[in-house]
Amino acid sequence: MDLSNLREAFSATALANLDWDENSERPIDRVAASGKINELGLLLWKAKYQLEAEAYRRVQIALCEIYGKRYRDAPPIRAALVGQALREFLAPACRACRGVGEMMVNDRRVVCEDCGGSKLHRYSDIERAGTMKLGFGLTKHAAHKIQWLLGLMGDEDCRANAVMNIELRSDD
C-alpha cells in the first residue's frame, strides 16, 4: 500500500467491506490499526477524514477539557476558541485557490495572492473575532491559544499517522 496518504485510506474504511485477506491490505487491517491510535487522535481522524459528526462533538469536548487544564478562560470563551481552532484544523485550505497554491493562467504559472502559495487559509484576528462572536481585542490576545490548539491537533494527527504507518507496514 502507498503509505503517503493513509488519511484517505482510513476514510475509505467507513462503509467498506471488512473481509480479511492475508495477501493484501484490506479495510479491516486499517480498522485494526486504528485501534492502536490514542483516543484524541482517532477522534480527530474520524472528524476530519470520515466527517463523523459524533467524533467532531467528542473532539470539541476533549479539547475543551485539555484547554481548561492549561488556560483558565471562562467556559464560553474556551468553547469559542476551541471551536475556531477545530474549524481551522478541519478546513485549512485557502479559499481563493481552494488549496492548490498556484494556478495556470494562459501559459503562465501564477502563485495565489491570498496564501502566497502555501495552500493554507490565513485567518486574520478580525475574521476570527467575527466567527467566534468575540471582541477583536480578546481575539487578538487569544491568537497564541488558537495556535497552541492547532499545534496540539497537528501533533495528534502526526502521531496517528505514525501508528498507522507502523501497523500497516509491509515487511515484504
MDAnalysis code that builds the backbone (N, CA, C; Angstrom):
import MDAnalysis as mda
import numpy as np

u = mda.Universe.empty(516, n_residues=172, atom_resindex=np.repeat(np.arange(172), 3), trajectory=True)
u.add_TopologyAttr("name", ["N", "CA", "C"] * 172)
u.add_TopologyAttr("resid", np.arange(1, 173))
u.add_TopologyAttr("resname", ["MET", "ASP", "LEU", "SER", "ASN", "LEU", "ARG", "GLU", "ALA", "PHE", "SER", "ALA", "THR", "ALA", "LEU", "ALA", "ASN", "LEU", "ASP", "TRP", "ASP", "GLU", "ASN", "SER", "GLU", "ARG", "PRO", "ILE", "ASP", "ARG", "VAL", "ALA", "ALA", "SER", "GLY", "LYS", "ILE", "ASN", "GLU", "LEU", "GLY", "LEU", "LEU", "LEU", "TRP", "LYS", "ALA", "LYS", "TYR", "GLN", "LEU", "GLU", "ALA", "GLU", "ALA", "TYR", "ARG", "ARG", "VAL", "GLN", "ILE", "ALA", "LEU", "CYS", "GLU", "ILE", "TYR", "GLY", "LYS", "ARG", "TYR", "ARG", "ASP", "ALA", "PRO", "PRO", "ILE", "ARG", "ALA", "ALA", "LEU", "VAL", "GLY", "GLN", "ALA", "LEU", "ARG", "GLU", "PHE", "LEU", "ALA", "PRO", "ALA", "CYS", "ARG", "ALA", "CYS", "ARG", "GLY", "VAL", "GLY", "GLU", "MET", "MET", "VAL", "ASN", "ASP", "ARG", "ARG", "VAL", "VAL", "CYS", "GLU", "ASP", "CYS", "GLY", "GLY", "SER", "LYS", "LEU", "HIS", "ARG", "TYR", "SER", "ASP", "ILE", "GLU", "ARG", "ALA", "GLY", "THR", "MET", "LYS", "LEU", "GLY", "PHE", "GLY", "LEU", "THR", "LYS", "HIS", "ALA", "ALA", "HIS", "LYS", "ILE", "GLN", "TRP", "LEU", "LEU", "GLY", "LEU", "MET", "GLY", "ASP", "GLU", "ASP", "CYS", "ARG", "ALA", "ASN", "ALA", "VAL", "MET", "ASN", "ILE", "GLU", "LEU", "ARG", "SER", "ASP", "ASP"])
u.atoms.positions = np.array([
    [0.835, -1.191, 0.000],
    [0.000, 0.000, 0.000],
    [0.870, 1.241, 0.000],
    [0.426, 2.252, -0.663],
    [1.106, 3.536, -0.663],
    [0.838, 4.209, 0.676],
    [1.874, 4.379, 1.481],
    [1.696, 4.958, 2.809],
    [1.651, 6.476, 2.778],
    [1.750, 7.073, 1.601],
    [1.780, 8.527, 1.507],
    [0.432, 9.162, 1.838],
    [-0.663, 8.442, 1.695],
    [-1.950, 9.033, 2.006],
    [-2.793, 8.090, 2.848],
    [-2.326, 7.821, 4.048],
    [-3.064, 6.944, 4.947],
    [-4.383, 7.557, 5.385],
    [-4.460, 8.874, 5.429],
    [-5.699, 9.517, 5.862],
    [-6.823, 9.197, 4.875],
    [-6.519, 9.227, 3.601],
    [-7.516, 8.890, 2.579],
    [-7.905, 7.413, 2.678],
    [-6.916, 6.557, 2.877],
    [-7.196, 5.125, 3.017],
    [-8.038, 4.863, 4.263],
    [-7.740, 5.585, 5.351],
    [-8.505, 5.430, 6.581],
    [-9.958, 5.808, 6.346],
    [-10.176, 6.923, 5.645],
    [-11.550, 7.368, 5.419],
    [-12.311, 6.394, 4.527],
    [-11.615, 5.631, 3.705],
    [-12.267, 4.664, 2.821],
    [-12.821, 3.474, 3.594],
    [-12.461, 3.337, 4.873],
    [-12.953, 2.203, 5.663],
    [-14.366, 2.426, 6.191],
    [-14.893, 3.629, 6.072],
    [-16.177, 3.965, 6.680],
    [-17.297, 3.015, 6.263],
    [-17.428, 2.755, 4.995],
    [-18.514, 1.894, 4.524],
    [-17.982, 0.702, 3.737],
    [-16.770, 0.316, 4.036],
    [-16.109, -0.723, 3.244],
    [-16.486, -2.130, 3.700],
    [-16.318, -3.067, 2.788],
    [-16.435, -4.476, 3.100],
    [-15.248, -4.844, 3.992],
    [-15.492, -5.460, 5.125],
    [-14.422, -5.718, 6.083],
    [-13.892, -7.152, 6.008],
    [-13.957, -7.771, 4.840],
    [-13.344, -9.091, 4.662],
    [-11.847, -8.984, 4.875],
    [-11.234, -10.101, 5.276],
    [-9.799, -10.115, 5.518],
    [-9.124, -10.975, 4.463],
    [-7.928, -10.584, 4.071],
    [-7.136, -11.337, 3.110],
    [-5.687, -11.266, 3.564],
    [-5.088, -12.415, 3.795],
    [-3.713, -12.424, 4.309],
    [-2.689, -11.935, 3.298],
    [-3.057, -11.846, 2.039],
    [-2.109, -11.458, 0.997],
    [-2.148, -9.984, 0.620],
    [-3.126, -9.253, 1.095],
    [-3.199, -7.839, 0.754],
    [-3.864, -7.069, 1.878],
    [-3.554, -5.784, 1.917],
    [-4.164, -4.924, 2.924],
    [-5.619, -4.669, 2.556],
    [-6.459, -4.813, 3.529],
    [-7.895, -4.610, 3.348],
    [-8.380, -3.567, 4.350],
    [-9.584, -3.057, 4.188],
    [-10.112, -2.085, 5.154],
    [-10.086, -2.582, 6.597],
    [-10.284, -3.869, 6.810],
    [-10.262, -4.398, 8.177],
    [-8.885, -4.205, 8.812],
    [-7.830, -4.247, 8.000],
    [-6.488, -4.014, 8.521],
    [-6.357, -2.573, 9.016],
    [-6.952, -1.624, 8.291],
    [-6.907, -0.224, 8.711],
    [-7.743, -0.008, 9.974],
    [-8.870, -0.720, 10.071],
    [-9.695, -0.625, 11.273],
    [-8.905, -1.142, 12.478],
    [-8.257, -2.293, 12.317],
    [-7.461, -2.863, 13.411],
    [-6.309, -1.931, 13.783],
    [-5.635, -1.375, 12.801],
    [-4.516, -0.469, 13.071],
    [-4.998, 0.788, 13.789],
    [-6.168, 1.282, 13.406],
    [-6.677, 2.498, 14.043],
    [-6.997, 2.266, 15.515],
    [-7.195, 1.017, 15.900],
    [-7.434, 0.691, 17.303],
    [-6.230, 0.952, 18.188],
    [-5.076, 1.160, 17.595],
    [-3.858, 1.438, 18.366],
    [-3.550, 2.930, 18.458],
    [-4.386, 3.756, 17.837],
    [-4.231, 5.208, 17.916],
    [-4.864, 5.676, 19.226],
    [-4.271, 6.694, 19.869],
    [-4.896, 7.199, 21.093],
    [-6.254, 7.808, 20.766],
    [-7.079, 7.987, 21.798],
    [-8.472, 8.367, 21.579],
    [-8.623, 9.713, 20.861],
    [-7.866, 10.725, 21.286],
    [-7.997, 12.031, 20.642],
    [-7.564, 11.971, 19.186],
    [-6.473, 11.289, 18.911],
    [-6.011, 11.157, 17.529],
    [-7.038, 10.456, 16.659],
    [-7.634, 9.392, 17.170],
    [-8.639, 8.662, 16.406],
    [-9.885, 9.519, 16.179],
    [-10.309, 10.250, 17.205],
    [-11.470, 11.127, 17.037],
    [-11.193, 12.217, 16.006],
    [-9.980, 12.772, 16.036],
    [-9.627, 13.792, 15.034],
    [-9.673, 13.208, 13.628],
    [-9.138, 11.992, 13.460],
    [-9.166, 11.354, 12.131],
    [-10.598, 11.098, 11.693],
    [-11.438, 10.625, 12.608],
    [-12.832, 10.364, 12.246],
    [-13.559, 11.657, 11.897],
    [-13.283, 12.729, 12.638],
    [-13.931, 14.012, 12.358],
    [-13.450, 14.598, 11.038],
    [-12.143, 14.521, 10.784],
    [-11.592, 15.177, 9.600],
    [-11.707, 14.339, 8.335],
    [-11.414, 13.064, 8.421],
    [-11.321, 12.254, 7.206],
    [-12.554, 11.397, 6.937],
    [-13.378, 11.161, 7.970],
    [-14.624, 10.433, 7.749],
    [-15.839, 11.331, 7.945],
    [-15.598, 12.571, 8.338],
    [-16.650, 13.569, 8.532],
    [-17.740, 13.097, 9.499],
    [-17.336, 12.440, 10.577],
    [-18.288, 11.929, 11.567],
    [-18.681, 13.040, 12.537],
    [-19.950, 13.353, 12.580],
    [-20.453, 14.414, 13.453],
    [-20.242, 14.085, 14.926],
    [-20.458, 12.842, 15.303],
    [-20.282, 12.442, 16.711],
    [-18.818, 12.580, 17.125],
    [-17.900, 12.221, 16.253],
    [-16.475, 12.367, 16.543],
    [-16.135, 13.852, 16.704],
    [-16.713, 14.701, 15.861],
    [-16.496, 16.146, 15.952],
    [-16.936, 16.653, 17.324],
    [-18.113, 16.240, 17.758],
    [-18.637, 16.664, 19.064],
    [-17.726, 16.199, 20.191],
    [-17.269, 14.962, 20.115],
    [-16.398, 14.414, 21.159],
    [-15.024, 15.077, 21.160],
    [-14.518, 15.443, 19.983],
    [-13.246, 16.171, 19.909],
    [-13.399, 17.520, 20.595],
    [-14.502, 18.210, 20.337],
    [-14.734, 19.510, 20.981],
    [-14.707, 19.374, 22.503],
    [-15.388, 18.375, 23.014],
    [-15.436, 18.161, 24.464],
    [-14.036, 17.865, 25.003],
    [-13.320, 16.967, 24.343],
    [-11.964, 16.598, 24.794],
    [-11.026, 17.795, 24.753],
    [-11.088, 18.575, 23.676],
    [-10.203, 19.734, 23.564],
    [-10.549, 20.806, 24.600],
    [-11.829, 20.971, 24.902],
    [-12.207, 21.927, 25.951],
    [-11.640, 21.502, 27.302],
    [-11.650, 20.212, 27.579],
    [-11.075, 19.709, 28.832],
    [-9.567, 19.937, 28.872],
    [-8.888, 19.602, 27.790],
    [-7.431, 19.780, 27.721],
    [-7.082, 21.263, 27.833],
    [-7.808, 22.095, 27.104],
    [-7.589, 23.538, 27.124],
    [-7.802, 24.090, 28.536],
    [-8.865, 23.623, 29.196],
    [-9.198, 24.097, 30.538],
    [-8.133, 23.782, 31.569],
    [-7.342, 22.745, 31.342],
    [-6.248, 22.416, 32.262],
    [-5.064, 23.351, 32.072],
    [-4.970, 23.946, 30.902],
    [-3.833, 24.826, 30.601],
    [-4.183, 26.305, 30.795],
    [-5.388, 26.696, 30.369],
    [-5.814, 28.094, 30.443],
    [-7.091, 28.192, 31.274],
    [-7.239, 29.259, 31.996],
    [-8.384, 29.428, 32.900],
    [-9.453, 30.368, 32.347],
    [-9.688, 30.332, 31.059],
    [-10.732, 31.169, 30.467],
    [-12.112, 30.651, 30.867],
    [-13.089, 31.556, 30.845],
    [-14.473, 31.175, 31.123],
    [-14.942, 30.162, 30.075],
    [-15.832, 29.238, 30.454],
    [-16.295, 28.207, 29.515],
    [-16.771, 28.716, 28.156],
    [-17.526, 29.836, 28.071],
    [-17.937, 30.288, 26.731],
    [-16.749, 30.709, 25.854],
    [-15.760, 31.346, 26.450],
    [-14.571, 31.755, 25.694],
    [-13.772, 30.523, 25.293],
    [-13.623, 29.598, 26.218],
    [-12.924, 28.334, 25.929],
    [-13.589, 27.615, 24.760],
    [-14.906, 27.509, 24.789],
    [-15.632, 26.817, 23.718],
    [-15.467, 27.541, 22.385],
    [-15.476, 28.867, 22.411],
    [-15.317, 29.639, 21.170],
    [-13.925, 29.427, 20.582],
    [-12.896, 29.474, 21.412],
    [-11.526, 29.299, 20.930],
    [-11.290, 27.874, 20.422],
    [-11.790, 26.901, 21.139],
    [-11.656, 25.505, 20.693],
    [-12.413, 25.310, 19.383],
    [-13.615, 25.854, 19.294],
    [-14.393, 25.737, 18.056],
    [-13.673, 26.351, 16.872],
    [-13.064, 27.523, 17.074],
    [-12.338, 28.176, 15.993],
    [-11.118, 27.355, 15.576],
    [-10.355, 26.887, 16.550],
    [-9.172, 26.075, 16.225],
    [-9.577, 24.805, 15.494],
    [-10.661, 24.199, 15.905],
    [-11.139, 22.981, 15.253],
    [-11.587, 23.278, 13.818],
    [-12.264, 24.395, 13.602],
    [-12.655, 24.784, 12.237],
    [-11.416, 24.965, 11.362],
    [-10.405, 25.624, 11.905],
    [-9.182, 25.868, 11.134],
    [-8.435, 24.570, 10.843],
    [-8.449, 23.639, 11.779],
    [-7.784, 22.350, 11.583],
    [-8.514, 21.504, 10.542],
    [-9.832, 21.502, 10.602],
    [-10.607, 20.644, 9.717],
    [-10.703, 21.177, 8.288],
    [-10.598, 22.483, 8.118],
    [-10.699, 23.070, 6.782],
    [-9.580, 24.097, 6.586],
    [-8.350, 23.640, 6.422],
    [-7.218, 24.570, 6.355],
    [-6.979, 25.200, 4.985],
    [-7.639, 24.721, 3.947],
    [-7.328, 25.152, 2.576],
    [-7.661, 26.613, 2.330],
    [-6.811, 27.248, 1.564],
    [-7.040, 28.621, 1.119],
    [-8.350, 28.662, 0.341],
    [-9.151, 29.656, 0.628],
    [-10.444, 29.758, -0.045],
    [-10.327, 30.308, -1.459],
    [-9.321, 31.130, -1.694],
    [-9.163, 31.737, -3.017],
    [-8.743, 30.716, -4.065],
    [-7.757, 29.876, -3.728],
    [-7.243, 28.907, -4.713],
    [-7.725, 27.485, -4.436],
    [-8.531, 27.338, -3.374],
    [-9.050, 26.031, -2.958],
    [-7.934, 25.048, -2.620],
    [-6.843, 25.576, -2.091],
    [-5.765, 24.730, -1.591],
    [-4.783, 24.229, -2.629],
    [-4.737, 24.844, -3.803],
    [-3.762, 24.385, -4.803],
    [-2.488, 25.231, -4.791],
    [-2.562, 26.456, -4.281],
    [-1.379, 27.286, -4.137],
    [-0.963, 28.072, -5.368],
    [-1.171, 27.495, -6.534],
    [-0.826, 28.184, -7.774],
    [-1.739, 27.704, -8.884],
    [-1.892, 28.560, -9.870],
    [-2.787, 28.239, -10.975],
    [-2.100, 28.575, -12.293],
    [-2.551, 27.945, -13.343],
    [-2.061, 28.274, -14.677],
    [-3.040, 29.263, -15.302],
    [-2.520, 30.413, -15.695],
    [-3.310, 31.423, -16.389],
    [-2.644, 31.588, -17.745],
    [-3.367, 31.180, -18.773],
    [-2.803, 31.055, -20.114],
    [-1.622, 30.080, -20.029],
    [-0.434, 30.490, -20.326],
    [0.724, 29.596, -20.218],
    [1.641, 30.010, -19.076],
    [1.078, 30.731, -18.132],
    [1.884, 31.278, -17.057],
    [1.425, 30.748, -15.705],
    [2.385, 30.342, -14.898],
    [2.078, 29.877, -13.547],
    [1.951, 31.089, -12.639],
    [0.814, 31.162, -11.916],
    [0.552, 32.293, -11.031],
    [0.354, 31.771, -9.613],
    [1.128, 32.309, -8.691],
    [1.012, 31.937, -7.286],
    [-0.175, 32.688, -6.688],
    [-0.956, 32.001, -5.901],
    [-2.133, 32.597, -5.259],
    [-1.707, 33.790, -4.405],
    [-2.360, 34.918, -4.603],
    [-2.038, 36.125, -3.844],
    [-2.499, 36.030, -2.393],
    [-3.594, 35.328, -2.157],
    [-4.127, 35.250, -0.795],
    [-3.248, 34.421, 0.138],
    [-2.765, 33.282, -0.337],
    [-1.989, 32.397, 0.542],
    [-0.493, 32.405, 0.228],
    [-0.094, 33.082, -0.837],
    [1.318, 33.129, -1.198],
    [1.870, 31.782, -1.618],
    [0.985, 30.887, -2.037],
    [1.403, 29.559, -2.467],
    [1.454, 28.525, -1.357],
    [1.113, 28.920, -0.129],
    [1.163, 27.973, 0.998],
    [0.019, 26.967, 0.972],
    [-1.030, 27.272, 0.241],
    [-2.236, 26.457, 0.118],
    [-3.145, 26.553, 1.346],
    [-2.753, 27.336, 2.344],
    [-3.495, 27.444, 3.593],
    [-4.196, 28.789, 3.711],
    [-5.392, 28.761, 4.299],
    [-6.128, 29.997, 4.543],
    [-5.463, 30.733, 5.707],
    [-5.250, 31.997, 5.547],
    [-4.670, 32.824, 6.605],
    [-5.810, 33.508, 7.346],
    [-5.997, 33.149, 8.590],
    [-7.080, 33.712, 9.387],
    [-6.608, 34.993, 10.062],
    [-7.317, 36.076, 9.827],
    [-6.995, 37.336, 10.496],
    [-7.711, 37.373, 11.840],
    [-7.234, 38.241, 12.718],
    [-7.902, 38.403, 14.015],
    [-9.330, 38.901, 13.828],
    [-9.534, 39.745, 12.835],
    [-10.886, 40.271, 12.566],
    [-11.813, 39.147, 12.115],
    [-11.326, 38.284, 11.222],
    [-12.142, 37.158, 10.758],
    [-12.462, 36.215, 11.917],
    [-11.451, 35.931, 12.726],
    [-11.678, 35.056, 13.885],
    [-12.684, 35.673, 14.849],
    [-12.543, 36.948, 15.114],
    [-13.466, 37.618, 16.041],
    [-14.904, 37.518, 15.546],
    [-15.090, 37.732, 14.251],
    [-16.439, 37.633, 13.688],
    [-17.006, 36.232, 13.772],
    [-16.183, 35.240, 13.488],
    [-16.642, 33.851, 13.533],
    [-16.958, 33.415, 14.968],
    [-16.087, 33.814, 15.900],
    [-16.259, 33.381, 17.288],
    [-17.244, 34.251, 18.059],
    [-17.635, 35.402, 17.469],
    [-18.534, 36.347, 18.142],
    [-17.907, 36.873, 19.436],
    [-16.592, 37.129, 19.365],
    [-15.866, 37.713, 20.493],
    [-15.291, 39.045, 20.042],
    [-14.997, 39.905, 20.983],
    [-14.414, 41.193, 20.650],
    [-13.044, 41.043, 20.009],
    [-12.684, 42.022, 19.188],
    [-11.407, 41.983, 18.481],
    [-10.227, 41.924, 19.449],
    [-10.264, 42.733, 20.511],
    [-9.160, 42.753, 21.476],
    [-8.956, 41.398, 22.126],
    [-10.030, 40.757, 22.522],
    [-9.938, 39.436, 23.146],
    [-9.406, 38.417, 22.150],
    [-9.876, 38.480, 20.928],
    [-9.440, 37.550, 19.891],
    [-7.960, 37.733, 19.582],
    [-7.525, 38.983, 19.479],
    [-6.123, 39.276, 19.172],
    [-5.208, 38.686, 20.243],
    [-5.596, 38.809, 21.504],
    [-4.774, 38.295, 22.597],
    [-4.896, 36.782, 22.755],
    [-5.877, 36.187, 22.102],
    [-6.074, 34.736, 22.195],
    [-5.475, 33.981, 21.011],
    [-4.867, 34.696, 20.063],
    [-4.327, 34.044, 18.864],
    [-3.312, 32.960, 19.220],
    [-2.490, 33.205, 20.234],
    [-1.497, 32.193, 20.625],
    [-2.165, 30.941, 21.200],
    [-3.335, 31.090, 21.786],
    [-4.061, 29.932, 22.314],
    [-4.617, 29.087, 21.173],
    [-5.098, 29.759, 20.135],
    [-5.579, 29.031, 18.952],
    [-4.413, 28.305, 18.300],
    [-3.267, 28.968, 18.211],
    [-2.082, 28.322, 17.635],
    [-1.654, 27.117, 18.469],
    [-1.758, 27.231, 19.782],
    [-1.421, 26.102, 20.653],
    [-2.358, 24.921, 20.379],
    [-3.655, 25.212, 20.259],
    [-4.626, 24.158, 19.956],
    [-4.354, 23.525, 18.592],
    [-4.048, 24.360, 17.600],
    [-3.731, 23.837, 16.265],
    [-2.490, 22.955, 16.313],
    [-1.497, 23.360, 17.085],
    [-0.293, 22.544, 17.243],
    [-0.609, 21.211, 17.905],
    [-1.443, 21.245, 18.924],
    [-1.854, 20.021, 19.613],
    [-2.564, 19.068, 18.652],
    [-3.499, 19.605, 17.879],
    [-4.219, 18.755, 16.925],
    [-3.292, 18.246, 15.826],
    [-2.392, 19.079, 15.362],
    [-1.418, 18.648, 14.355],
    [-0.520, 17.537, 14.879],
    [-0.096, 17.665, 16.132],
    [0.733, 16.618, 16.743],
    [-0.035, 15.307, 16.855],
    [-1.297, 15.389, 17.257],
    [-2.122, 14.172, 17.377],
    [-2.332, 13.531, 16.007],
    [-2.532, 14.353, 14.987],
    [-2.692, 13.841, 13.625],
    [-1.418, 13.125, 13.181],
    [-0.266, 13.720, 13.466],
    [1.018, 13.086, 13.102],
    [1.239, 11.785, 13.854],
    [0.898, 11.775, 15.149],
    [1.045, 10.538, 15.932],
    [0.158, 9.427, 15.374],
    [-1.078, 9.788, 15.029],
    [-1.995, 8.795, 14.456],
    [-1.435, 8.261, 13.140],
    [-0.889, 9.137, 12.324],
    [-0.307, 8.723, 11.058],
    [0.890, 7.802, 11.286],
    [1.701, 8.111, 12.292],
    [2.868, 7.272, 12.593],
    [2.437, 5.873, 13.024],
    [1.417, 5.795, 13.869],
    [0.912, 4.485, 14.308],
    [0.398, 3.693, 13.117],
    [-0.373, 4.351, 12.258],
    [-0.905, 3.658, 11.078],
    [0.233, 3.185, 10.172],
    [1.269, 4.000, 10.020],
    [2.426, 3.585, 9.212],
    [3.085, 2.335, 9.784],
    [3.275, 2.324, 11.090],
    [3.908, 1.170, 11.729],
    [3.031, -0.072, 11.596],
    [1.761, 0.084, 11.882],
    [0.845, -1.059, 11.884],
    [0.589, -1.617, 10.487],
    [0.641, -0.777, 9.483],
    [0.314, -1.230, 8.127],
    [1.555, -1.448, 7.258],
    [2.711, -1.320, 7.857],
    [3.940, -1.515, 7.116],
    [4.023, -2.957, 6.635],
    [4.350, -3.096, 5.396],
    [4.519, -4.427, 4.814],
    [5.980, -4.801, 4.886],
    [6.280, -5.951, 5.433],
    [7.667, -6.409, 5.527],
    [8.082, -7.216, 4.324],
    [7.307, -7.126, 3.243],
    [7.622, -7.872, 2.022],
    [8.843, -7.341, 1.345],
])
